[in-house]
Amino acid sequence: MTESPEEFRQRVERIDSKFFEDLEKRAGPSRAMAFEFEKLAVEYSNKGFQNLTYLNGGALVAIPTAMAFFKAEVAKGDVLMTAGFFVAGLLFVVFAQVAAFFTMAKRAEAQNRLHLEQAHRIAALAFPHQTPANVENLTKADQQHYDADGRLRRSDLRRRAGLSFFSLSLFAFVFGCGWGGYTVMAAKERNGTAIDSSRQ
């Protein structure tokens, strides 16, 4: 018995609906957990941004106090270099936050495209198979899918850039502290040597 176009459409619609129902039953919990982990990742990244801002900003403000406390005559160039590390650390935090914003924005756009893809696939089921309207909706669905994939790939690149800037900010803080401590200790040694020489 030959299947009519309407019967074929209804059968495909039933298969499609059952597929997504089964998928939600089996993969739904995993997707929910992935969403929870993503929320935790965003929360931790925000805390990381705040901590790096406080570290670099606090260290930058504390430079004059540290110089006065240790009573060290540090060369102006060394002070500026130490401050430069902390300023760079603050800038890297800003760059990392910008990269995080565009990462989430691209992912949101990708999800919107995937939503439109499903809308076109459902719309295609309303027309007989291989009719112009059916083919047009399926073509638009494929275009939305490819567009979503491209946006997800670009969001991954921005995520990697954000992680790189985040790491550079931490390195800038560590190098700034290390260089600042080295210059202070070197200045103290020079002052001690000069005092000993004058006594002799």
LINNOR-V914752 format. One record per pair of residues at least 24 apart in sequence whose C-alpha atoms are under 10 Angstrom apart, sorted by sequence separation. I is the first residue (numbers start at 0). GAP is how many residues later the second one is. D is the distance in Angstrom with one decimal. If there is no record, write none. Layout:
# LINNOR-V914752
<<I/GAP/D> <I/GAP/D>>
This chain:
# LINNOR-V914752
<<58/24/8.3> <59/24/8.7> <115/24/8.8> <116/24/4.2> <117/24/9.7> <119/24/9.0> <59/25/8.8> <60/25/9.5> <115/25/7.1> <116/25/7.0> <56/26/9.8> <58/26/9.9> <59/26/5.8> <114/26/9.6> <116/26/7.9> <117/26/9.1> <55/27/9.3> <58/27/6.9> <59/27/7.3> <113/27/8.5> <115/27/9.9> <116/27/5.3> <117/27/9.1> <57/28/9.0> <58/28/9.7> <112/28/9.0> <113/28/9.8> <115/28/6.7> <116/28/6.1> <55/29/8.4> <56/29/6.9> <59/29/9.9> <114/29/8.7> <115/29/8.6> <116/29/9.6> <55/30/5.0> <56/30/7.7> <59/30/9.6> <112/30/9.1> <113/30/6.5> <114/30/9.3> <116/30/9.8> <54/31/8.5> <55/31/7.2> <112/31/5.3> <113/31/6.0> <116/31/9.1> <55/32/8.7> <56/32/8.5> <111/32/9.1> <112/32/6.7> <113/32/9.3> <115/32/9.9> <52/33/9.5> <55/33/6.0> <56/33/6.9> <112/33/9.0> <113/33/8.7> <114/33/9.7> <54/34/9.0> <55/34/6.1> <109/34/8.8> <110/34/9.7> <112/34/7.0> <113/34/6.3> <54/35/9.0> <55/35/9.7> <109/35/8.6> <112/35/5.4> <113/35/9.0> <52/36/7.9> <53/36/9.0> <109/36/9.6> <111/36/8.1> <112/36/9.2> <51/37/7.7> <52/37/6.0> <55/37/9.4> <109/37/7.4> <110/37/7.0> <51/38/7.6> <52/38/9.3> <108/38/9.4> <109/38/4.3> <110/38/9.7> <112/38/9.3> <52/39/9.6> <108/39/7.4> <109/39/7.1> <51/40/9.5> <52/40/6.8> <107/40/9.6> <109/40/8.1> <110/40/9.3> <48/41/9.6> <51/41/7.0> <52/41/8.9> <106/41/8.4> <109/41/5.6> <110/41/9.0> <50/42/9.9> <105/42/9.0> <106/42/9.7> <108/42/7.2> <109/42/6.2> <48/43/9.9> <49/43/8.8> <107/43/9.2> <108/43/8.7> <109/43/9.7> <48/44/6.3> <105/44/9.5> <106/44/6.8> <107/44/9.2> <47/45/9.3> <48/45/8.6> <105/45/5.7> <106/45/5.9> <109/45/9.2> <104/46/9.5> <105/46/6.7> <106/46/9.3> <108/46/10.0> <48/47/8.2> <105/47/9.1> <106/47/8.9> <107/47/9.8> <48/48/7.5> <102/48/9.3> <103/48/9.7> <105/48/7.3> <106/48/6.3> <102/49/8.6> <105/49/5.5> <106/49/9.0> <102/50/9.9> <104/50/8.1> <105/50/9.2> <44/51/9.8> <45/51/8.7> <102/51/7.9> <103/51/7.3> <44/52/9.2> <101/52/9.3> <102/52/4.5> <103/52/9.8> <105/52/9.2> <101/53/7.1> <102/53/7.0> <45/54/9.8> <100/54/9.8> <102/54/8.2> <103/54/9.3> <44/55/9.0> <99/55/9.0> <102/55/5.5> <103/55/8.9> <98/56/8.9> <101/56/6.9> <102/56/5.8> <100/57/9.1> <101/57/8.5> <102/57/9.4> <41/58/9.1> <98/58/9.2> <99/58/7.1> <100/58/9.4> <102/58/9.6> <98/59/5.4> <99/59/6.3> <102/59/8.6> <97/60/9.1> <98/60/6.5> <99/60/9.5> <101/60/9.6> <98/61/8.6> <99/61/8.8> <100/61/9.4> <41/62/9.8> <95/62/9.1> <98/62/6.6> <99/62/6.0> <95/63/8.7> <97/63/9.9> <98/63/4.9> <99/63/8.8> <95/64/9.6> <97/64/7.8> <98/64/8.7> <95/65/7.3> <96/65/7.0> <98/65/10.0> <94/66/8.8> <95/66/4.2> <96/66/9.8> <98/66/8.7> <94/67/7.1> <95/67/6.9> <98/67/10.0> <93/68/9.6> <94/68/10.0> <95/68/7.8> <96/68/8.9> <92/69/8.8> <94/69/9.7> <95/69/5.1> <96/69/8.6> <91/70/8.9> <94/70/6.4> <95/70/5.6> <93/71/8.6> <94/71/8.3> <95/71/9.2> <91/72/8.9> <92/72/6.7> <93/72/9.1> <95/72/9.5> <91/73/5.1> <92/73/6.0> <95/73/8.8> <90/74/8.9> <91/74/6.5> <92/74/9.2> <94/74/9.6> <91/75/8.6> <92/75/8.6> <93/75/9.4> <88/76/8.9> <89/76/10.0> <91/76/6.5> <92/76/6.0> <88/77/8.7> <90/77/9.8> <91/77/5.1> <92/77/8.9> <88/78/9.4> <90/78/7.8> <91/78/8.9> <88/79/7.0> <89/79/6.8> <87/80/8.7> <88/80/4.1> <89/80/9.6> <91/80/8.7> <87/81/7.1> <88/81/6.8> <86/82/9.4> <88/82/7.8> <89/82/8.9> <85/83/8.3> <87/83/9.9> <88/83/5.1> <89/83/9.0> <84/84/8.9> <85/84/9.6> <87/84/6.6> <88/84/6.1> <85/85/9.8> <86/85/8.6> <87/85/8.6> <88/85/9.5> <84/86/8.9> <85/86/6.3> <86/86/9.1> <88/86/9.9> <84/87/5.2> <85/87/5.7> <88/87/8.9> <83/88/8.9> <84/88/6.5> <85/88/9.1> <87/88/9.6> <84/89/8.7> <85/89/8.8> <86/89/9.5> <81/90/9.5> <82/90/9.9> <84/90/6.9> <85/90/6.1> <81/91/9.4> <84/91/4.9> <85/91/8.6> <83/92/7.8> <84/92/8.6> <81/93/8.3> <82/93/7.2> <81/94/5.1> <82/94/9.6> <84/94/8.9> <80/95/8.0> <81/95/7.4> <84/95/9.6> <81/96/8.8> <82/96/9.9> <78/97/9.9> <81/97/6.3> <82/97/8.6> <80/98/8.2> <81/98/5.5> <80/99/8.5> <81/99/9.3> <78/100/9.3> <79/100/9.8> <77/101/8.2> <78/101/7.3> <81/101/9.0> <77/102/7.6> <77/104/9.7> <78/104/8.3> <15/105/9.7> <16/105/9.7> <77/105/6.7> <78/105/9.4> <15/106/9.0> <73/106/9.3> <77/106/9.2> <74/108/8.3> <12/109/8.2> <15/109/9.3> <73/109/6.6> <74/109/9.4> <72/110/9.4> <73/110/6.3> <12/111/9.8> <71/111/9.0> <72/111/7.9> <73/111/9.3> <12/112/6.3> <71/112/6.0> <73/112/8.4> <74/112/8.2> <11/113/7.5> <12/113/8.8> <55/113/8.2> <59/113/9.6> <66/113/9.6> <70/113/8.9> <71/113/8.1> <72/113/9.6> <73/113/5.7> <10/114/9.8> <51/114/8.4> <54/114/9.8> <55/114/8.5> <58/114/8.1> <62/114/9.9> <65/114/9.4> <69/114/7.5> <71/114/8.9> <72/114/5.9> <73/114/8.6> <8/115/9.3> <9/115/7.9> <51/115/10.0> <54/115/8.9> <65/115/9.6> <69/115/9.0> <71/115/5.7> <72/115/7.6> <8/116/6.1> <9/116/8.8> <52/116/8.9> <55/116/8.2> <56/116/9.5> <59/116/9.2> <70/116/9.2> <71/116/5.6> <73/116/9.9> <7/117/9.7> <8/117/7.3> <11/117/9.4> <48/117/7.8> <51/117/7.1> <52/117/9.8> <55/117/5.8> <58/117/8.6> <59/117/9.9> <62/117/8.5> <66/117/7.6> <69/117/9.6> <70/117/7.9> <71/117/9.2> <72/117/9.1> <8/118/7.2> <9/118/9.5> <44/118/9.7> <47/118/8.5> <51/118/6.8> <54/118/7.2> <55/118/9.3> <58/118/7.9> <65/118/8.9> <69/118/8.0> <71/118/9.3> <72/118/7.9> <5/119/9.9> <8/119/6.0> <50/119/9.8> <54/119/9.8> <71/119/7.7> <5/120/9.1> <7/120/7.6> <8/120/6.8> <48/120/9.5> <52/120/9.9> <55/120/8.8> <70/120/9.7> <5/121/8.2> <6/121/9.2> <7/121/7.6> <44/121/9.4> <51/121/8.1> <55/121/9.5> <58/121/10.0> <4/122/8.7> <5/122/6.4> <47/122/9.9> <4/123/5.4> <5/123/8.9> <3/124/9.2> <4/124/6.8> <4/125/9.8> <4/126/10.0>>
